[in-house]
Amino acid sequence: MTEFSNTPQPQTKPGIASAEDGLVVLDGPDGVAVTMTADAAQKTGTSLISAAELAEKQVADNGFKNDI
């Protein structure tokens, strides 16, 4: 199997959220930034938590390794 150095890798550092002028700004690693309404941010947060819980269960159940 060939590995390419430019293959995107999962981030291990969390993003930081802040509120600015009635909007939520999520600053992530490598200069990633997303601006959302409060409603969109709440729904994104809920979705992220659900996905993280499922991913943790997958690791536990299937022995996937996430130590990248």
C-alpha positions in Angstrom: 0.0 0.0 0.0 1.4 3.4 -0.9 1.1 6.2 1.6 1.1 9.8 0.4 2.4 12.6 2.6 -0.3 14.9 1.5 -3.1 12.5 2.6 -5.3 14.4 5.1 -4.9 13.1 8.7 -7.5 13.4 11.5 -6.9 16.3 13.8 -6.0 15.6 17.4 -6.3 19.1 18.6 -9.7 20.5 19.4 -11.2 23.6 18.0 -12.0 26.6 20.2 -15.4 28.3 20.0 -16.2 31.9 20.8 -19.2 34.2 20.5 -18.7 37.4 18.5 -21.4 39.9 17.5 -24.2 37.3 17.9 -22.4 34.6 15.9 -20.3 31.6 16.9 -16.8 31.3 15.5 -15.0 28.0 15.6 -11.2 28.3 15.3 -9.6 25.0 14.5 -6.1 23.8 13.8 -4.1 24.9 10.8 -6.1 28.2 10.4 -9.5 26.6 9.9 -12.3 28.9 10.9 -16.1 28.6 10.6 -18.7 31.2 11.5 -22.2 29.9 12.4 -25.5 31.2 13.7 -26.2 30.1 17.3 -28.8 27.6 16.1 -26.3 26.0 13.6 -23.6 25.9 16.3 -25.9 24.1 18.7 -26.9 21.6 16.2 -23.3 21.1 15.1 -22.3 20.6 18.7 -25.0 18.0 19.3 -24.0 16.2 16.1 -20.3 16.2 17.0 -21.0 14.8 20.5 -23.1 12.0 19.0 -20.5 11.2 16.4 -17.7 11.2 19.0 -19.6 8.8 21.2 -20.2 6.4 18.3 -16.6 6.6 17.2 -15.5 5.8 20.8 -17.8 2.8 20.8 -16.5 1.6 17.4 -12.9 1.8 18.7 -13.9 -0.2 21.8 -16.0 -2.8 19.9 -13.8 -3.3 16.8 -10.3 -2.5 18.1 -9.7 0.4 15.7 -6.6 2.3 16.6 -6.8 6.1 16.7 -3.3 7.0 17.9 -2.2 8.9 14.8 
